[in-house]
Amino acid sequence: MEATFKEIDSSNVVVIDITEKGVGLGIESGYAYAKGIPVYIVAKKGSEMSNTMLGISKKVFIYEELEDMVTMFSK
């Protein structure tokens, strides 16, 4: 986890895919949020999203196919 925190510390933004749940995702996004680093969420349409994750994210991007993210992030 220490290596992950170092990566987050050197980042301008953090993008988290919450399509599949994981405790680490919450830890990483919470750490970034606490450090003032913007958190952006991506999730496959129909994914369950916690209010906490929605509350700390600057924006949520919903995709149907992985290829959709290329279009979303190239804007």
C-alpha positions in Angstrom: 0.0 0.0 0.0 2.9 2.3 0.7 3.9 2.2 -3.0 0.4 3.0 -4.0 0.3 6.0 -1.7 3.5 7.3 -3.2 2.0 7.0 -6.7 -1.1 8.9 -5.6 1.1 11.6 -3.9 2.8 12.2 -7.3 -0.5 12.3 -9.2 -2.5 15.3 -10.4 -5.8 13.3 -10.4 -6.9 9.8 -9.5 -9.3 7.8 -11.7 -11.0 4.8 -9.9 -13.0 2.2 -11.7 -15.6 1.0 -9.2 -17.3 -1.5 -11.5 -16.0 -4.3 -9.2 -15.9 -3.6 -5.5 -12.8 -3.6 -3.5 -11.7 -2.3 -0.1 -8.4 -1.0 -1.7 -10.4 1.2 -4.0 -12.0 3.0 -1.1 -8.7 3.4 0.7 -7.0 4.8 -2.3 -9.8 7.2 -3.3 -10.2 8.3 0.4 -6.4 8.9 0.6 -6.4 11.0 -2.6 -9.4 13.0 -1.4 -7.8 13.7 2.0 -4.7 14.9 0.2 -6.8 17.3 -2.0 -6.2 15.3 -5.2 -9.3 15.2 -7.4 -10.9 11.8 -7.7 -12.8 10.8 -10.8 -15.0 7.7 -10.9 -15.6 5.4 -13.8 -18.1 2.5 -13.7 -19.9 0.2 -16.0 -23.6 1.0 -16.5 -25.6 -0.7 -13.8 -22.8 -0.9 -11.3 -23.6 -0.3 -7.6 -22.0 2.9 -6.4 -21.7 3.9 -2.7 -22.8 7.3 -1.5 -19.3 7.8 -0.1 -17.6 7.3 -3.4 -20.1 9.5 -5.1 -19.6 12.2 -2.5 -15.8 12.4 -2.9 -15.7 12.3 -6.7 -15.4 15.3 -8.9 -17.2 13.6 -11.7 -18.6 10.1 -12.5 -18.2 8.6 -15.9 -20.6 5.7 -16.8 -19.6 3.4 -19.7 -21.2 0.5 -21.4 -18.1 -0.9 -23.2 -14.5 -0.2 -22.2 -13.9 1.5 -25.5 -16.4 4.2 -24.4 -13.8 5.5 -22.0 -11.5 6.5 -24.8 -14.1 8.8 -26.1 -15.0 10.2 -22.6 -11.4 11.0 -21.7 -10.3 12.4 -25.1 -12.8 15.3 -24.7 
